[in-house]
Amino acid sequence: MIEVFLVTGMLIATTILICLYRAVFGPGAFNRVAAASVIGTKTVVLVVIVGYIFERPGAFVDIALLYAILNFLGTLIFAKYLERGEVCSA
Amino acid sequence: MFSLDLIVNGVTVALFVIGLFFMFSGAIGFLRFPDFYTRLHATGKCDTLGEILIIVGLIIYDGLSPLSAKLLFLSFFMLLANPAGTHAMMRAAYVTGVRPWKRGEARQ
């Protein structure tokens, strides 16, 4: 069953590489922020799959949970910065 | 003998394949669509669905355990967080005047 996790992890990594093109060549800041958010959500799944590859999923699911929340916050903060030009006005 | 493990592993593999299909389609859509809104339109939905399918596959593989409860919470959180983040970015782009692509225009 571990081969299934390995193949799934590799395929998810290839989708991340596909999205990396937009992160590098994206015409504007918005495309790059979107690429960062998309790669973040894919990394969450990749971390959980790696946890199952190492046969110690308990630790990795917590990391995935934390990263999902952080990625969501990062997306919101980027959106706010791009919209208003500043994040926390004094 | 047609053991239970075979069924569980089979369902998990099937869910992984479907989830990966949606992830690949989202990634290709993110690359090929002409402008920012359509790109985020593609990945906002396909990524969330692909991810939830893979995590539900892991929940089925894992059976009834506190770990699958955490995985269930993770998939539920992603169900809420991804569209909200996509909406925030789309709104930020729209407010700052990123014009949607129209037919016949050059790709952005």
N, CA and C atoms of all chains as a GROMACS GRO file, in nm:
protein
  594
    1MET      N    1   0.085  -0.119   0.000
    1MET     CA    2   0.000   0.000   0.000
    1MET      C    3   0.089   0.125   0.000
    2ILE      N    4   0.219   0.101   0.037
    2ILE     CA    5   0.304   0.219   0.045
    2ILE      C    6   0.338   0.270  -0.094
    3GLU      N    7   0.336   0.181  -0.195
    3GLU     CA    8   0.366   0.231  -0.330
    3GLU      C    9   0.258   0.331  -0.372
    4VAL      N   10   0.133   0.303  -0.331
    4VAL     CA   11   0.025   0.395  -0.369
    4VAL      C   12   0.054   0.533  -0.313
    5PHE      N   13   0.099   0.538  -0.186
    5PHE     CA   14   0.128   0.669  -0.128
    5PHE      C   15   0.245   0.734  -0.200
    6LEU      N   16   0.346   0.654  -0.234
    6LEU     CA   17   0.463   0.711  -0.304
    6LEU      C   18   0.421   0.770  -0.438
    7VAL      N   19   0.343   0.695  -0.516
    7VAL     CA   20   0.303   0.744  -0.648
    7VAL      C   21   0.216   0.869  -0.633
    8THR      N   22   0.125   0.865  -0.534
    8THR     CA   23   0.038   0.983  -0.515
    8THR      C   24   0.122   1.104  -0.477
    9GLY      N   25   0.219   1.084  -0.388
    9GLY     CA   26   0.304   1.197  -0.348
    9GLY      C   27   0.380   1.253  -0.466
   10MET      N   28   0.431   1.163  -0.551
   10MET     CA   29   0.507   1.213  -0.666
   10MET      C   30   0.418   1.289  -0.762
   11LEU      N   31   0.294   1.238  -0.783
   11LEU     CA   32   0.205   1.308  -0.876
   11LEU      C   33   0.167   1.445  -0.820
   12ILE      N   34   0.144   1.452  -0.689
   12ILE     CA   35   0.111   1.583  -0.631
   12ILE      C   36   0.230   1.676  -0.647
   13ALA      N   37   0.351   1.620  -0.633
   13ALA     CA   38   0.470   1.706  -0.651
   13ALA      C   39   0.477   1.757  -0.793
   14THR      N   40   0.436   1.675  -0.892
   14THR     CA   41   0.440   1.725  -1.030
   14THR      C   42   0.336   1.836  -1.048
   15THR      N   43   0.219   1.822  -0.984
   15THR     CA   44   0.123   1.934  -1.000
   15THR      C   45   0.180   2.060  -0.939
   16ILE      N   46   0.254   2.045  -0.826
   16ILE     CA   47   0.316   2.164  -0.766
   16ILE      C   48   0.414   2.225  -0.865
   17LEU      N   49   0.492   2.137  -0.936
   17LEU     CA   50   0.589   2.192  -1.033
   17LEU      C   51   0.516   2.264  -1.145
   18ILE      N   52   0.401   2.210  -1.186
   18ILE     CA   53   0.326   2.277  -1.292
   18ILE      C   54   0.285   2.416  -1.245
   19CYS      N   55   0.238   2.426  -1.120
   19CYS     CA   56   0.194   2.557  -1.072
   19CYS      C   57   0.313   2.649  -1.050
   20LEU      N   58   0.432   2.592  -1.031
   20LEU     CA   59   0.550   2.676  -1.006
   20LEU      C   60   0.577   2.766  -1.126
   21TYR      N   61   0.539   2.720  -1.248
   21TYR     CA   62   0.562   2.802  -1.367
   21TYR      C   63   0.491   2.935  -1.351
   22ARG      N   64   0.363   2.927  -1.306
   22ARG     CA   65   0.288   3.052  -1.291
   22ARG      C   66   0.349   3.137  -1.180
   23ALA      N   67   0.405   3.074  -1.078
   23ALA     CA   68   0.465   3.152  -0.969
   23ALA      C   69   0.586   3.228  -1.020
   24VAL      N   70   0.661   3.171  -1.114
   24VAL     CA   71   0.783   3.239  -1.160
   24VAL      C   72   0.748   3.339  -1.269
   25PHE      N   73   0.666   3.294  -1.370
   25PHE     CA   74   0.643   3.379  -1.486
   25PHE      C   75   0.511   3.452  -1.479
   26GLY      N   76   0.439   3.441  -1.368
   26GLY     CA   77   0.307   3.503  -1.362
   26GLY      C   78   0.316   3.650  -1.398
   27PRO      N   79   0.229   3.701  -1.488
   27PRO     CA   80   0.246   3.841  -1.531
   27PRO      C   81   0.249   3.940  -1.416
   28GLY      N   82   0.166   3.923  -1.313
   28GLY     CA   83   0.161   4.028  -1.212
   28GLY      C   84   0.175   3.972  -1.072
   29ALA      N   85   0.161   4.059  -0.974
   29ALA     CA   86   0.173   4.014  -0.835
   29ALA      C   87   0.058   3.922  -0.800
   30PHE      N   88  -0.060   3.949  -0.859
   30PHE     CA   89  -0.176   3.869  -0.820
   30PHE      C   90  -0.155   3.724  -0.860
   31ASN      N   91  -0.102   3.700  -0.982
   31ASN     CA   92  -0.082   3.560  -1.022
   31ASN      C   93   0.017   3.491  -0.930
   32ARG      N   94   0.117   3.564  -0.887
   32ARG     CA   95   0.218   3.500  -0.800
   32ARG      C   96   0.157   3.468  -0.664
   33VAL      N   97   0.073   3.558  -0.613
   33VAL     CA   98   0.011   3.530  -0.483
   33VAL      C   99  -0.084   3.412  -0.497
   34ALA      N  100  -0.156   3.408  -0.611
   34ALA     CA  101  -0.247   3.294  -0.631
   34ALA      C  102  -0.166   3.166  -0.640
   35ALA      N  103  -0.051   3.170  -0.708
   35ALA     CA  104   0.031   3.049  -0.719
   35ALA      C  105   0.078   3.006  -0.581
   36ALA      N  106   0.117   3.104  -0.498
   36ALA     CA  107   0.162   3.068  -0.363
   36ALA      C  108   0.049   3.001  -0.286
   37SER      N  109  -0.074   3.055  -0.300
   37SER     CA  110  -0.185   2.995  -0.226
   37SER      C  111  -0.215   2.855  -0.277
   38VAL      N  112  -0.209   2.837  -0.409
   38VAL     CA  113  -0.241   2.705  -0.466
   38VAL      C  114  -0.137   2.605  -0.423
   39ILE      N  115  -0.009   2.645  -0.430
   39ILE     CA  116   0.097   2.551  -0.390
   39ILE      C  117   0.084   2.520  -0.242
   40GLY      N  118   0.038   2.618  -0.161
   40GLY     CA  119   0.020   2.592  -0.019
   40GLY      C  120  -0.083   2.484   0.005
   41THR      N  121  -0.196   2.492  -0.066
   41THR     CA  122  -0.298   2.390  -0.041
   41THR      C  123  -0.249   2.253  -0.088
   42LYS      N  124  -0.174   2.251  -0.197
   42LYS     CA  125  -0.124   2.119  -0.240
   42LYS      C  126  -0.021   2.065  -0.142
   43THR      N  127   0.058   2.156  -0.080
   43THR     CA  128   0.158   2.108   0.016
   43THR      C  129   0.091   2.044   0.137
   44VAL      N  130  -0.026   2.096   0.174
   44VAL     CA  131  -0.095   2.038   0.290
   44VAL      C  132  -0.120   1.889   0.264
   45VAL      N  133  -0.170   1.858   0.145
   45VAL     CA  134  -0.199   1.717   0.116
   45VAL      C  135  -0.069   1.639   0.106
   46LEU      N  136   0.032   1.704   0.048
   46LEU     CA  137   0.159   1.632   0.033
   46LEU      C  138   0.217   1.595   0.169
   47VAL      N  139   0.202   1.686   0.268
   47VAL     CA  140   0.257   1.656   0.401
   47VAL      C  141   0.184   1.538   0.462
   48VAL      N  142   0.051   1.532   0.442
   48VAL     CA  143  -0.023   1.420   0.501
   48VAL      C  144   0.020   1.289   0.434
   49ILE      N  145   0.039   1.293   0.301
   49ILE     CA  146   0.080   1.171   0.231
   49ILE      C  147   0.220   1.128   0.276
   50VAL      N  148   0.310   1.225   0.296
   50VAL     CA  149   0.445   1.190   0.343
   50VAL      C  150   0.436   1.128   0.482
   51GLY      N  151   0.341   1.179   0.564
   51GLY     CA  152   0.324   1.118   0.696
   51GLY      C  153   0.289   0.971   0.684
   52TYR      N  154   0.204   0.938   0.587
   52TYR     CA  155   0.168   0.797   0.570
   52TYR      C  156   0.282   0.718   0.510
   53ILE      N  157   0.368   0.783   0.429
   53ILE     CA  158   0.483   0.710   0.373
   53ILE      C  159   0.577   0.672   0.486
   54PHE      N  160   0.598   0.763   0.583
   54PHE     CA  161   0.690   0.736   0.693
   54PHE      C  162   0.624   0.651   0.801
   55GLU      N  163   0.499   0.606   0.778
   55GLU     CA  164   0.427   0.525   0.877
   55GLU      C  165   0.416   0.597   1.011
   56ARG      N  166   0.418   0.728   1.013
   56ARG     CA  167   0.395   0.800   1.140
   56ARG      C  168   0.300   0.915   1.111
   57PRO      N  169   0.175   0.883   1.073
   57PRO     CA  170   0.087   0.991   1.027
   57PRO      C  171   0.047   1.086   1.138
   58GLY      N  172   0.048   1.041   1.267
   58GLY     CA  173  -0.002   1.127   1.374
   58GLY      C  174   0.068   1.260   1.378
   59ALA      N  175   0.202   1.259   1.364
   59ALA     CA  176   0.276   1.386   1.374
   59ALA      C  177   0.248   1.473   1.253
   60PHE      N  178   0.241   1.410   1.135
   60PHE     CA  179   0.235   1.491   1.013
   60PHE      C  180   0.098   1.554   0.994
   61VAL      N  181  -0.008   1.490   1.047
   61VAL     CA  182  -0.140   1.552   1.027
   61VAL      C  183  -0.146   1.683   1.102
   62ASP      N  184  -0.080   1.689   1.221
   62ASP     CA  185  -0.081   1.817   1.294
   62ASP      C  186  -0.009   1.923   1.214
   63ILE      N  187   0.104   1.883   1.154
   63ILE     CA  188   0.178   1.982   1.073
   63ILE      C  189   0.091   2.030   0.959
   64ALA      N  190   0.019   1.935   0.896
   64ALA     CA  191  -0.065   1.973   0.782
   64ALA      C  192  -0.176   2.068   0.827
   65LEU      N  193  -0.235   2.038   0.943
   65LEU     CA  194  -0.340   2.126   0.994
   65LEU      C  195  -0.286   2.266   1.015
   66LEU      N  196  -0.167   2.273   1.081
   66LEU     CA  197  -0.111   2.405   1.111
   66LEU      C  198  -0.082   2.479   0.981
   67TYR      N  199  -0.027   2.407   0.884
   67TYR     CA  200   0.011   2.474   0.760
   67TYR      C  201  -0.111   2.518   0.682
   68ALA      N  202  -0.220   2.440   0.691
   68ALA     CA  203  -0.342   2.481   0.621
   68ALA      C  204  -0.390   2.615   0.678
   69ILE      N  205  -0.387   2.628   0.812
   69ILE     CA  206  -0.434   2.754   0.872
   69ILE      C  207  -0.340   2.867   0.834
   70LEU      N  208  -0.208   2.840   0.841
   70LEU     CA  209  -0.112   2.948   0.810
   70LEU      C  210  -0.124   2.990   0.665
   71ASN      N  211  -0.144   2.894   0.575
   71ASN     CA  212  -0.155   2.928   0.433
   71ASN      C  213  -0.278   3.013   0.410
   72PHE      N  214  -0.388   2.977   0.479
   72PHE     CA  215  -0.510   3.056   0.464
   72PHE      C  216  -0.487   3.199   0.513
   73LEU      N  217  -0.420   3.212   0.629
   73LEU     CA  218  -0.395   3.348   0.680
   73LEU      C  219  -0.305   3.424   0.584
   74GLY      N  220  -0.203   3.353   0.530
   74GLY     CA  221  -0.113   3.423   0.438
   74GLY      C  222  -0.187   3.475   0.317
   75THR      N  223  -0.279   3.394   0.265
   75THR     CA  224  -0.355   3.439   0.148
   75THR      C  225  -0.436   3.562   0.182
   76LEU      N  226  -0.501   3.561   0.299
   76LEU     CA  227  -0.584   3.677   0.335
   76LEU      C  228  -0.497   3.801   0.350
   77ILE      N  229  -0.380   3.786   0.413
   77ILE     CA  230  -0.296   3.905   0.436
   77ILE      C  231  -0.243   3.958   0.304
   78PHE      N  232  -0.205   3.864   0.214
   78PHE     CA  233  -0.160   3.911   0.082
   78PHE      C  234  -0.270   3.986   0.011
   79ALA      N  235  -0.393   3.931   0.018
   79ALA     CA  236  -0.503   3.997  -0.052
   79ALA      C  237  -0.525   4.136   0.005
   80LYS      N  238  -0.519   4.146   0.138
   80LYS     CA  239  -0.543   4.278   0.199
   80LYS      C  240  -0.432   4.374   0.157
   81TYR      N  241  -0.307   4.324   0.155
   81TYR     CA  242  -0.197   4.416   0.119
   81TYR      C  243  -0.210   4.463  -0.024
   82LEU      N  244  -0.246   4.368  -0.113
   82LEU     CA  245  -0.256   4.408  -0.255
   82LEU      C  246  -0.373   4.501  -0.276
   83GLU      N  247  -0.474   4.490  -0.187
   83GLU     CA  248  -0.592   4.575  -0.207
   83GLU      C  249  -0.568   4.713  -0.151
   84ARG      N  250  -0.509   4.722  -0.032
   84ARG     CA  251  -0.504   4.852   0.035
   84ARG      C  252  -0.363   4.909   0.037
   85GLY      N  253  -0.262   4.834  -0.006
   85GLY     CA  254  -0.129   4.891  -0.005
   85GLY      C  255  -0.062   4.886   0.131
   86GLU      N  256  -0.137   4.856   0.237
   86GLU     CA  257  -0.072   4.839   0.368
   86GLU      C  258  -0.156   4.739   0.447
   87VAL      N  259  -0.095   4.677   0.547
   87VAL     CA  260  -0.166   4.572   0.619
   87VAL      C  261  -0.223   4.628   0.748
   88CYS      N  262  -0.138   4.682   0.836
   88CYS     CA  263  -0.195   4.732   0.961
   88CYS      C  264  -0.156   4.879   0.971
   89SER      N  265  -0.252   4.965   0.945
   89SER     CA  266  -0.222   5.108   0.953
   89SER      C  267  -0.214   5.147   1.100
   90ALA      N  268  -0.121   5.237   1.130
   90ALA     CA  269  -0.101   5.275   1.271
   90ALA      C  270  -0.221   5.352   1.320
   91MET      N  271  -0.941  -1.512  -0.064
   91MET     CA  272  -1.072  -1.478  -0.004
   91MET      C  273  -1.087  -1.325  -0.021
   92PHE      N  274  -1.206  -1.280  -0.043
   92PHE     CA  275  -1.230  -1.138  -0.071
   92PHE      C  276  -1.225  -1.062   0.060
   93SER      N  277  -1.102  -1.028   0.110
   93SER     CA  278  -1.091  -0.977   0.248
   93SER      C  279  -1.130  -0.830   0.252
   94LEU      N  280  -1.151  -0.783   0.374
   94LEU     CA  281  -1.195  -0.644   0.393
   94LEU      C  282  -1.084  -0.550   0.349
   95ASP      N  283  -0.956  -0.592   0.375
   95ASP     CA  284  -0.846  -0.500   0.339
   95ASP      C  285  -0.850  -0.465   0.193
   96LEU      N  286  -0.884  -0.566   0.108
   96LEU     CA  287  -0.884  -0.540  -0.036
   96LEU      C  288  -0.984  -0.428  -0.068
   97ILE      N  289  -1.102  -0.436  -0.004
   97ILE     CA  290  -1.204  -0.334  -0.034
   97ILE      C  291  -1.154  -0.196   0.011
   98VAL      N  292  -1.099  -0.191   0.134
   98VAL     CA  293  -1.056  -0.061   0.188
   98VAL      C  294  -0.946  -0.004   0.100
   99ASN      N  295  -0.847  -0.088   0.065
   99ASN     CA  296  -0.738  -0.036  -0.019
   99ASN      C  297  -0.790   0.005  -0.155
  100GLY      N  298  -0.885  -0.074  -0.210
  100GLY     CA  299  -0.938  -0.040  -0.341
  100GLY      C  300  -1.008   0.094  -0.339
  101VAL      N  301  -1.092   0.116  -0.235
  101VAL     CA  302  -1.164   0.244  -0.228
  101VAL      C  303  -1.064   0.356  -0.212
  102THR      N  304  -0.960   0.334  -0.132
  102THR     CA  305  -0.861   0.441  -0.112
  102THR      C  306  -0.792   0.476  -0.243
  103VAL      N  307  -0.752   0.371  -0.318
  103VAL     CA  308  -0.683   0.398  -0.444
  103VAL      C  309  -0.776   0.470  -0.540
  104ALA      N  310  -0.903   0.427  -0.543
  104ALA     CA  311  -0.997   0.492  -0.635
  104ALA      C  312  -1.011   0.640  -0.600
  105LEU      N  313  -1.026   0.670  -0.469
  105LEU     CA  314  -1.040   0.810  -0.430
  105LEU      C  315  -0.913   0.888  -0.460
  106PHE      N  316  -0.796   0.823  -0.443
  106PHE     CA  317  -0.672   0.894  -0.477
  106PHE      C  318  -0.670   0.929  -0.625
  107VAL      N  319  -0.709   0.832  -0.710
  107VAL     CA  320  -0.702   0.857  -0.855
  107VAL      C  321  -0.794   0.972  -0.893
  108ILE      N  322  -0.916   0.972  -0.838
  108ILE     CA  323  -1.011   1.079  -0.874
  108ILE      C  324  -0.957   1.212  -0.822
  109GLY      N  325  -0.906   1.212  -0.697
  109GLY     CA  326  -0.853   1.336  -0.640
  109GLY      C  327  -0.737   1.389  -0.721
  110LEU      N  328  -0.650   1.298  -0.766
  110LEU     CA  329  -0.535   1.343  -0.845
  110LEU      C  330  -0.580   1.397  -0.979
  111PHE      N  331  -0.687   1.336  -1.036
  111PHE     CA  332  -0.737   1.387  -1.163
  111PHE      C  333  -0.781   1.533  -1.146
  112PHE      N  334  -0.852   1.562  -1.036
  112PHE     CA  335  -0.899   1.700  -1.018
  112PHE      C  336  -0.781   1.791  -0.992
  113MET      N  337  -0.680   1.743  -0.919
  113MET     CA  338  -0.565   1.830  -0.893
  113MET      C  339  -0.492   1.862  -1.023
  114PHE      N  340  -0.478   1.760  -1.109
  114PHE     CA  341  -0.408   1.787  -1.235
  114PHE      C  342  -0.489   1.883  -1.322
  115SER      N  343  -0.622   1.862  -1.325
  115SER     CA  344  -0.700   1.952  -1.410
  115SER      C  345  -0.692   2.095  -1.355
  116GLY      N  346  -0.693   2.109  -1.220
  116GLY     CA  347  -0.679   2.244  -1.164
  116GLY      C  348  -0.546   2.305  -1.199
  117ALA      N  349  -0.439   2.224  -1.194
  117ALA     CA  350  -0.306   2.280  -1.224
  117ALA      C  351  -0.297   2.320  -1.370
  118ILE      N  352  -0.352   2.237  -1.459
  118ILE     CA  353  -0.345   2.271  -1.601
  118ILE      C  354  -0.431   2.394  -1.629
  119GLY      N  355  -0.549   2.400  -1.562
  119GLY     CA  356  -0.633   2.519  -1.580
  119GLY      C  357  -0.561   2.642  -1.530
  120PHE      N  358  -0.486   2.627  -1.418
  120PHE     CA  359  -0.414   2.743  -1.363
  120PHE      C  360  -0.310   2.793  -1.461
  121LEU      N  361  -0.264   2.704  -1.547
  121LEU     CA  362  -0.158   2.745  -1.638
  121LEU      C  363  -0.214   2.805  -1.766
  122ARG      N  364  -0.322   2.742  -1.817
  122ARG     CA  365  -0.361   2.774  -1.954
  122ARG      C  366  -0.465   2.883  -1.964
  123PHE      N  367  -0.535   2.915  -1.860
  123PHE     CA  368  -0.645   3.011  -1.875
  123PHE      C  369  -0.589   3.152  -1.900
  124PRO      N  370  -0.666   3.235  -1.972
  124PRO     CA  371  -0.607   3.360  -2.023
  124PRO      C  372  -0.586   3.466  -1.916
  125ASP      N  373  -0.670   3.468  -1.809
  125ASP     CA  374  -0.649   3.586  -1.721
  125ASP      C  375  -0.662   3.544  -1.576
  126PHE      N  376  -0.640   3.636  -1.485
  126PHE     CA  377  -0.626   3.603  -1.343
  126PHE      C  378  -0.753   3.540  -1.288
  127TYR      N  379  -0.868   3.597  -1.328
  127TYR     CA  380  -0.993   3.548  -1.268
  127TYR      C  381  -1.020   3.405  -1.310
  128THR      N  382  -1.000   3.376  -1.439
  128THR     CA  383  -1.031   3.240  -1.482
  128THR      C  384  -0.933   3.141  -1.421
  129ARG      N  385  -0.809   3.184  -1.403
  129ARG     CA  386  -0.712   3.090  -1.343
  129ARG      C  387  -0.753   3.055  -1.202
  130LEU      N  388  -0.789   3.158  -1.124
  130LEU     CA  389  -0.826   3.129  -0.986
  130LEU      C  390  -0.959   3.056  -0.981
  131HIS      N  391  -1.042   3.083  -1.082
  131HIS     CA  392  -1.169   3.010  -1.091
  131HIS      C  393  -1.142   2.860  -1.102
  132ALA      N  394  -1.040   2.824  -1.180
  132ALA     CA  395  -1.013   2.682  -1.201
  132ALA      C  396  -0.956   2.620  -1.074
  133THR      N  397  -0.853   2.684  -1.017
  133THR     CA  398  -0.785   2.615  -0.907
  133THR      C  399  -0.866   2.622  -0.779
  134GLY      N  400  -0.943   2.730  -0.760
  134GLY     CA  401  -1.018   2.740  -0.635
  134GLY      C  402  -1.107   2.620  -0.615
  135LYS      N  403  -1.170   2.574  -0.723
  135LYS     CA  404  -1.263   2.461  -0.708
  135LYS      C  405  -1.190   2.328  -0.718
  136CYS      N  406  -1.109   2.311  -0.824
  136CYS     CA  407  -1.054   2.177  -0.849
  136CYS      C  408  -0.959   2.136  -0.737
  137ASP      N  409  -0.879   2.232  -0.687
  137ASP     CA  410  -0.786   2.194  -0.581
  137ASP      C  411  -0.859   2.151  -0.457
  138THR      N  412  -0.963   2.228  -0.420
  138THR     CA  413  -1.036   2.192  -0.298
  138THR      C  414  -1.095   2.053  -0.311
  139LEU      N  415  -1.158   2.026  -0.426
  139LEU     CA  416  -1.222   1.895  -0.441
  139LEU      C  417  -1.118   1.785  -0.444
  140GLY      N  418  -1.008   1.805  -0.518
  140GLY     CA  419  -0.906   1.701  -0.523
  140GLY      C  420  -0.850   1.672  -0.386
  141GLU      N  421  -0.832   1.779  -0.308
  141GLU     CA  422  -0.774   1.760  -0.176
  141GLU      C  423  -0.868   1.686  -0.085
  142ILE      N  424  -0.997   1.724  -0.092
  142ILE     CA  425  -1.094   1.659  -0.001
  142ILE      C  426  -1.106   1.511  -0.037
  143LEU      N  427  -1.103   1.479  -0.168
  143LEU     CA  428  -1.114   1.339  -0.206
  143LEU      C  429  -0.996   1.260  -0.153
  144ILE      N  430  -0.874   1.318  -0.162
  144ILE     CA  431  -0.757   1.244  -0.115
  144ILE      C  432  -0.764   1.226   0.036
  145ILE      N  433  -0.808   1.330   0.107
  145ILE     CA  434  -0.812   1.319   0.253
  145ILE      C  435  -0.922   1.223   0.296
  146VAL      N  436  -1.035   1.219   0.223
  146VAL     CA  437  -1.139   1.122   0.258
  146VAL      C  438  -1.088   0.982   0.228
  147GLY      N  439  -1.008   0.968   0.120
  147GLY     CA  440  -0.948   0.837   0.094
  147GLY      C  441  -0.860   0.794   0.210
  148LEU      N  442  -0.784   0.890   0.268
  148LEU     CA  443  -0.700   0.854   0.382
  148LEU      C  444  -0.783   0.821   0.504
  149ILE      N  445  -0.896   0.892   0.520
  149ILE     CA  446  -0.983   0.862   0.634
  149ILE      C  447  -1.034   0.720   0.624
  150ILE      N  448  -1.075   0.679   0.502
  150ILE     CA  449  -1.128   0.543   0.485
  150ILE      C  450  -1.015   0.443   0.509
  151TYR      N  451  -0.895   0.476   0.460
  151TYR     CA  452  -0.782   0.385   0.482
  151TYR      C  453  -0.751   0.371   0.630
  152ASP      N  454  -0.775   0.480   0.704
  152ASP     CA  455  -0.734   0.481   0.844
  152ASP      C  456  -0.841   0.423   0.935
  153GLY      N  457  -0.962   0.410   0.889
  153GLY     CA  458  -1.067   0.353   0.972
  153GLY      C  459  -1.104   0.448   1.084
  154LEU      N  460  -1.159   0.392   1.193
  154LEU     CA  461  -1.211   0.478   1.300
  154LEU      C  462  -1.100   0.502   1.401
  155SER      N  463  -1.043   0.626   1.402
  155SER     CA  464  -0.936   0.653   1.499
  155SER      C  465  -0.931   0.804   1.520
  156PRO      N  466  -0.867   0.848   1.631
  156PRO     CA  467  -0.857   0.994   1.650
  156PRO      C  468  -0.789   1.063   1.533
  157LEU      N  469  -0.702   0.987   1.466
  157LEU     CA  470  -0.632   1.048   1.352
  157LEU      C  471  -0.730   1.082   1.241
  158SER      N  472  -0.826   0.989   1.215
  158SER     CA  473  -0.920   1.022   1.108
  158SER      C  474  -1.012   1.136   1.150
  159ALA      N  475  -1.031   1.155   1.281
  159ALA     CA  476  -1.108   1.273   1.324
  159ALA      C  477  -1.031   1.400   1.287
  160LYS      N  478  -0.900   1.399   1.309
  160LYS     CA  479  -0.821   1.518   1.271
  160LYS      C  480  -0.824   1.538   1.121
  161LEU      N  481  -0.817   1.427   1.047
  161LEU     CA  482  -0.821   1.440   0.901
  161LEU      C  483  -0.956   1.494   0.857
  162LEU      N  484  -1.062   1.451   0.924
  162LEU     CA  485  -1.196   1.503   0.889
  162LEU      C  486  -1.200   1.652   0.914
  163PHE      N  487  -1.142   1.696   1.026
  163PHE     CA  488  -1.142   1.840   1.054
  163PHE      C  489  -1.060   1.912   0.949
  164LEU      N  490  -0.946   1.852   0.907
  164LEU     CA  491  -0.863   1.917   0.807
  164LEU      C  492  -0.940   1.935   0.678
  165SER      N  493  -1.012   1.828   0.634
  165SER     CA  494  -1.085   1.842   0.507
  165SER      C  495  -1.197   1.944   0.522
  166PHE      N  496  -1.264   1.948   0.640
  166PHE     CA  497  -1.371   2.045   0.658
  166PHE      C  498  -1.314   2.186   0.658
  167PHE      N  499  -1.196   2.203   0.720
  167PHE     CA  500  -1.136   2.338   0.723
  167PHE      C  501  -1.098   2.382   0.583
  168MET      N  502  -1.042   2.287   0.504
  168MET     CA  503  -1.004   2.326   0.368
  168MET      C  504  -1.127   2.360   0.287
  169LEU      N  505  -1.239   2.290   0.314
  169LEU     CA  506  -1.364   2.321   0.244
  169LEU      C  507  -1.405   2.465   0.269
  170LEU      N  508  -1.375   2.519   0.389
  170LEU     CA  509  -1.413   2.658   0.419
  170LEU      C  510  -1.304   2.755   0.377
  171ALA      N  511  -1.177   2.715   0.398
  171ALA     CA  512  -1.070   2.815   0.385
  171ALA      C  513  -1.040   2.845   0.240
  172ASN      N  514  -1.041   2.743   0.154
  172ASN     CA  515  -0.998   2.768   0.017
  172ASN      C  516  -1.088   2.866  -0.056
  173PRO      N  517  -1.219   2.845  -0.057
  173PRO     CA  518  -1.302   2.946  -0.125
  173PRO      C  519  -1.290   3.085  -0.063
  174ALA      N  520  -1.275   3.090   0.072
  174ALA     CA  521  -1.264   3.223   0.133
  174ALA      C  522  -1.138   3.293   0.085
  175GLY      N  523  -1.026   3.219   0.080
  175GLY     CA  524  -0.903   3.282   0.034
  175GLY      C  525  -0.913   3.325  -0.111
  176THR      N  526  -0.975   3.239  -0.194
  176THR     CA  527  -0.989   3.273  -0.335
  176THR      C  528  -1.075   3.396  -0.349
  177HIS      N  529  -1.184   3.402  -0.269
  177HIS     CA  530  -1.272   3.519  -0.278
  177HIS      C  531  -1.196   3.645  -0.240
  178ALA      N  532  -1.115   3.636  -0.133
  178ALA     CA  533  -1.043   3.756  -0.088
  178ALA      C  534  -0.950   3.805  -0.199
  179MET      N  535  -0.884   3.710  -0.266
  179MET     CA  536  -0.790   3.754  -0.371
  179MET      C  537  -0.864   3.811  -0.490
  180MET      N  538  -0.975   3.746  -0.528
  180MET     CA  539  -1.051   3.796  -0.643
  180MET      C  540  -1.103   3.936  -0.614
  181ARG      N  541  -1.151   3.957  -0.491
  181ARG     CA  542  -1.206   4.089  -0.456
  181ARG      C  543  -1.093   4.192  -0.460
  182ALA      N  544  -0.976   4.153  -0.405
  182ALA     CA  545  -0.864   4.249  -0.407
  182ALA      C  546  -0.829   4.285  -0.550
  183ALA      N  547  -0.828   4.185  -0.638
  183ALA     CA  548  -0.793   4.214  -0.778
  183ALA      C  549  -0.899   4.303  -0.841
  184TYR      N  550  -1.027   4.274  -0.813
  184TYR     CA  551  -1.133   4.350  -0.878
  184TYR      C  552  -1.132   4.495  -0.830
  185VAL      N  553  -1.110   4.513  -0.699
  185VAL     CA  554  -1.114   4.649  -0.644
  185VAL      C  555  -0.998   4.730  -0.700
  186THR      N  556  -0.881   4.669  -0.716
  186THR     CA  557  -0.767   4.748  -0.765
  186THR      C  558  -0.768   4.756  -0.916
  187GLY      N  559  -0.878   4.710  -0.980
  187GLY     CA  560  -0.891   4.744  -1.121
  187GLY      C  561  -0.826   4.648  -1.217
  188VAL      N  562  -0.818   4.517  -1.180
  188VAL     CA  563  -0.770   4.420  -1.280
  188VAL      C  564  -0.889   4.385  -1.366
  189ARG      N  565  -0.883   4.421  -1.497
  189ARG     CA  566  -1.002   4.402  -1.582
  189ARG      C  567  -1.012   4.257  -1.625
  190PRO      N  568  -1.135   4.198  -1.622
  190PRO     CA  569  -1.148   4.061  -1.672
  190PRO      C  570  -1.117   4.054  -1.820
  191TRP      N  571  -1.074   3.935  -1.862
  191TRP     CA  572  -1.034   3.910  -2.001
  191TRP      C  573  -1.158   3.901  -2.087
  192LYS      N  574  -1.153   3.959  -2.208
  192LYS     CA  575  -1.269   3.942  -2.299
  192LYS      C  576  -1.221   3.870  -2.423
  193ARG      N  577  -1.319   3.808  -2.496
  193ARG     CA  578  -1.280   3.729  -2.614
  193ARG      C  579  -1.209   3.820  -2.714
  194GLY      N  580  -1.102   3.771  -2.774
  194GLY     CA  581  -1.033   3.850  -2.876
  194GLY      C  582  -0.920   3.932  -2.818
  195GLU      N  583  -0.917   3.949  -2.684
  195GLU     CA  584  -0.804   4.024  -2.626
  195GLU      C  585  -0.682   3.933  -2.620
  196ALA      N  586  -0.566   3.994  -2.594
  196ALA     CA  587  -0.445   3.913  -2.579
  196ALA      C  588  -0.449   3.846  -2.443
  197ARG      N  589  -0.378   3.733  -2.430
  197ARG     CA  590  -0.374   3.662  -2.301
  197ARG      C  591  -0.297   3.749  -2.201
  198GLN      N  592  -0.348   3.752  -2.077
  198GLN     CA  593  -0.270   3.829  -1.978
  198GLN      C  594  -0.168   3.743  -1.907
   0.00000   0.00000   0.00000
